[in-house]
Amino acid sequence: MPKPKFSHPTNTFVIRIWREWSIDQQIWRGNIEHLESEQREGFGDFERILAFLRSFGIFDEEEQKNDGENWR
């Protein structure tokens, strides 16, 4: 997933989640879209959502260390 080439003062994301069924199991799937850049990523687990957000500087590990109390 490439890093965005520009930074927006506001980041708006749309997350869509749905359930897919097979004979013996159900699977949750989804996609996340950054509206300003129109970048989109499909996912099957929460880590893919976080990776996409981190590519925009959201939930950056260094930011969490510095501002961790704001996320509780």
Contacts in CASP RR format, 6 or more apart in sequence:
PFRMAT RR
TARGET T0000
AUTHOR 0000-0000-0000
METHOD contacts of the structure
MODEL  1
MPKPKFSHPTNTFVIRIWREWSIDQQIWRGNIEHLESEQREGFGDFERIL
AFLRSFGIFDEEEQKNDGENWR
1 39 0 8 1.000
1 41 0 8 1.000
1 51 0 8 1.000
1 52 0 8 1.000
1 55 0 8 1.000
2 55 0 8 1.000
3 55 0 8 1.000
4 34 0 8 1.000
4 37 0 8 1.000
4 39 0 8 1.000
4 55 0 8 1.000
4 56 0 8 1.000
6 37 0 8 1.000
8 36 0 8 1.000
8 37 0 8 1.000
10 36 0 8 1.000
11 34 0 8 1.000
11 36 0 8 1.000
11 56 0 8 1.000
11 58 0 8 1.000
12 34 0 8 1.000
12 35 0 8 1.000
12 36 0 8 1.000
13 32 0 8 1.000
13 33 0 8 1.000
13 34 0 8 1.000
13 35 0 8 1.000
13 53 0 8 1.000
14 32 0 8 1.000
14 33 0 8 1.000
14 35 0 8 1.000
15 30 0 8 1.000
15 31 0 8 1.000
15 32 0 8 1.000
15 49 0 8 1.000
16 30 0 8 1.000
16 31 0 8 1.000
16 32 0 8 1.000
17 28 0 8 1.000
17 29 0 8 1.000
17 30 0 8 1.000
18 28 0 8 1.000
18 29 0 8 1.000
18 30 0 8 1.000
19 26 0 8 1.000
19 27 0 8 1.000
19 28 0 8 1.000
19 29 0 8 1.000
20 26 0 8 1.000
20 27 0 8 1.000
20 28 0 8 1.000
20 29 0 8 1.000
21 27 0 8 1.000
27 44 0 8 1.000
28 44 0 8 1.000
29 42 0 8 1.000
29 43 0 8 1.000
29 44 0 8 1.000
30 42 0 8 1.000
30 43 0 8 1.000
30 44 0 8 1.000
31 40 0 8 1.000
31 41 0 8 1.000
31 42 0 8 1.000
31 43 0 8 1.000
32 40 0 8 1.000
32 41 0 8 1.000
32 42 0 8 1.000
32 43 0 8 1.000
32 49 0 8 1.000
32 52 0 8 1.000
32 53 0 8 1.000
33 39 0 8 1.000
33 40 0 8 1.000
33 41 0 8 1.000
34 40 0 8 1.000
34 52 0 8 1.000
34 56 0 8 1.000
41 48 0 8 1.000
41 52 0 8 1.000
42 48 0 8 1.000
43 49 0 8 1.000
43 52 0 8 1.000
50 59 0 8 1.000
53 59 0 8 1.000
54 60 0 8 1.000
57 63 0 8 1.000
64 71 0 8 1.000
END
